[in-house]
Amino acid sequence: MKITLDLPAPDLERICEMTGIRKKSPAIRKVLEDVLRLRRRAEISEKFLRGEWSAELEGFEAAKVQDRGTSQSLAELWRD
Protein backbone atom coordinates (compact mmCIF):
# COMPACT_ATOMS: atom_id res chain seq x y z
CA MET A 1 0.00 0.00 0.00
CA LYS A 2 1.33 3.43 -0.85
CA ILE A 3 0.80 6.56 1.19
CA THR A 4 2.06 10.12 0.99
CA LEU A 5 3.70 11.76 3.98
CA ASP A 6 4.65 15.36 4.57
CA LEU A 7 7.74 15.37 6.73
CA PRO A 8 10.02 18.29 7.47
CA ALA A 9 13.39 17.89 5.75
CA PRO A 10 15.35 17.85 9.04
CA ASP A 11 13.18 15.00 10.34
CA LEU A 12 13.67 12.98 7.18
CA GLU A 13 17.41 13.60 7.31
CA ARG A 14 17.48 12.45 10.94
CA ILE A 15 15.52 9.29 10.06
CA CYS A 16 18.01 8.46 7.33
CA GLU A 17 20.89 9.21 9.69
CA MET A 18 19.45 7.05 12.49
CA THR A 19 18.72 4.07 10.28
CA GLY A 20 21.84 4.33 8.15
CA ILE A 21 19.66 4.02 5.06
CA ARG A 22 20.09 6.70 2.41
CA LYS A 23 16.85 6.11 0.50
CA LYS A 24 13.81 7.76 2.06
CA SER A 25 11.13 5.06 1.71
CA PRO A 26 13.23 2.20 3.09
CA ALA A 27 14.42 4.43 5.96
CA ILE A 28 10.86 5.36 6.92
CA ARG A 29 9.79 1.70 6.61
CA LYS A 30 12.62 0.69 8.97
CA VAL A 31 11.62 3.29 11.57
CA LEU A 32 7.99 2.17 11.44
CA GLU A 33 8.95 -1.49 11.81
CA ASP A 34 11.14 -0.65 14.80
CA VAL A 35 8.39 1.38 16.47
CA LEU A 36 5.83 -1.38 15.93
CA ARG A 37 8.24 -4.00 17.33
CA LEU A 38 8.94 -1.86 20.41
CA ARG A 39 5.24 -1.21 20.96
CA ARG A 40 4.52 -4.95 20.78
CA ARG A 41 7.30 -5.68 23.29
CA ALA A 42 5.85 -3.05 25.63
CA GLU A 43 2.39 -4.65 25.37
CA ILE A 44 3.81 -8.08 26.18
CA SER A 45 5.82 -6.68 29.10
CA GLU A 46 2.71 -5.02 30.50
CA LYS A 47 0.85 -8.34 30.42
CA PHE A 48 3.62 -9.97 32.45
CA LEU A 49 3.76 -7.05 34.91
CA ARG A 50 -0.02 -7.07 35.41
CA GLY A 51 0.06 -10.84 35.92
CA GLU A 52 -2.06 -11.69 32.87
CA TRP A 53 0.79 -13.84 31.59
CA SER A 54 3.41 -15.80 33.48
CA ALA A 55 6.09 -18.36 32.85
CA GLU A 56 6.96 -21.52 34.76
CA LEU A 57 10.68 -22.03 34.89
CA GLU A 58 11.20 -25.55 36.16
CA GLY A 59 14.30 -25.90 38.27
CA PHE A 60 15.03 -22.17 38.34
CA GLU A 61 14.92 -21.78 42.12
CA ALA A 62 17.05 -24.91 42.69
CA ALA A 63 19.62 -23.72 40.15
CA LYS A 64 19.73 -20.30 41.79
CA VAL A 65 20.43 -21.86 45.21
CA GLN A 66 23.12 -24.09 43.70
CA ASP A 67 24.76 -21.10 41.96
CA ARG A 68 24.84 -19.18 45.24
CA GLY A 69 26.45 -22.12 46.99
CA THR A 70 29.05 -22.49 44.25
CA SER A 71 29.82 -18.78 44.32
CA GLN A 72 30.20 -18.81 48.07
CA SER A 73 32.51 -21.85 47.93
CA LEU A 74 34.68 -20.23 45.26
CA ALA A 75 34.82 -17.00 47.25
CA GLU A 76 35.98 -18.88 50.35
CA LEU A 77 38.65 -20.73 48.35
CA TRP A 78 39.87 -17.45 46.86
CA ARG A 79 40.26 -15.87 50.29
CA ASP A 80 42.43 -18.70 51.61
C-alpha positions as CSV (number, residue, x, y, z in Angstrom):
1,M,0.0,0.0,0.0
2,K,1.3,3.4,-0.8
3,I,0.8,6.6,1.2
4,T,2.1,10.1,1.0
5,L,3.7,11.8,4.0
6,D,4.6,15.4,4.6
7,L,7.7,15.4,6.7
8,P,10.0,18.3,7.5
9,A,13.4,17.9,5.8
10,P,15.4,17.9,9.0
11,D,13.2,15.0,10.3
12,L,13.7,13.0,7.2
13,E,17.4,13.6,7.3
14,R,17.5,12.5,10.9
15,I,15.5,9.3,10.1
16,C,18.0,8.5,7.3
17,E,20.9,9.2,9.7
18,M,19.5,7.1,12.5
19,T,18.7,4.1,10.3
20,G,21.8,4.3,8.2
21,I,19.7,4.0,5.1
22,R,20.1,6.7,2.4
23,K,16.9,6.1,0.5
24,K,13.8,7.8,2.1
25,S,11.1,5.1,1.7
26,P,13.2,2.2,3.1
27,A,14.4,4.4,6.0
28,I,10.9,5.4,6.9
29,R,9.8,1.7,6.6
30,K,12.6,0.7,9.0
31,V,11.6,3.3,11.6
32,L,8.0,2.2,11.4
33,E,9.0,-1.5,11.8
34,D,11.1,-0.7,14.8
35,V,8.4,1.4,16.5
36,L,5.8,-1.4,15.9
37,R,8.2,-4.0,17.3
38,L,8.9,-1.9,20.4
39,R,5.2,-1.2,21.0
40,R,4.5,-4.9,20.8
41,R,7.3,-5.7,23.3
42,A,5.8,-3.0,25.6
43,E,2.4,-4.6,25.4
44,I,3.8,-8.1,26.2
45,S,5.8,-6.7,29.1
46,E,2.7,-5.0,30.5
47,K,0.9,-8.3,30.4
48,F,3.6,-10.0,32.5
49,L,3.8,-7.1,34.9
50,R,0.0,-7.1,35.4
51,G,0.1,-10.8,35.9
52,E,-2.1,-11.7,32.9
53,W,0.8,-13.8,31.6
54,S,3.4,-15.8,33.5
55,A,6.1,-18.4,32.8
56,E,7.0,-21.5,34.8
57,L,10.7,-22.0,34.9
58,E,11.2,-25.6,36.2
59,G,14.3,-25.9,38.3
60,F,15.0,-22.2,38.3
61,E,14.9,-21.8,42.1
62,A,17.0,-24.9,42.7
63,A,19.6,-23.7,40.2
64,K,19.7,-20.3,41.8
65,V,20.4,-21.9,45.2
66,Q,23.1,-24.1,43.7
67,D,24.8,-21.1,42.0
68,R,24.8,-19.2,45.2
69,G,26.5,-22.1,47.0
70,T,29.0,-22.5,44.2
71,S,29.8,-18.8,44.3
72,Q,30.2,-18.8,48.1
73,S,32.5,-21.8,47.9
74,L,34.7,-20.2,45.3
75,A,34.8,-17.0,47.3
76,E,36.0,-18.9,50.3
77,L,38.6,-20.7,48.4
78,W,39.9,-17.4,46.9
79,R,40.3,-15.9,50.3
80,D,42.4,-18.7,51.6
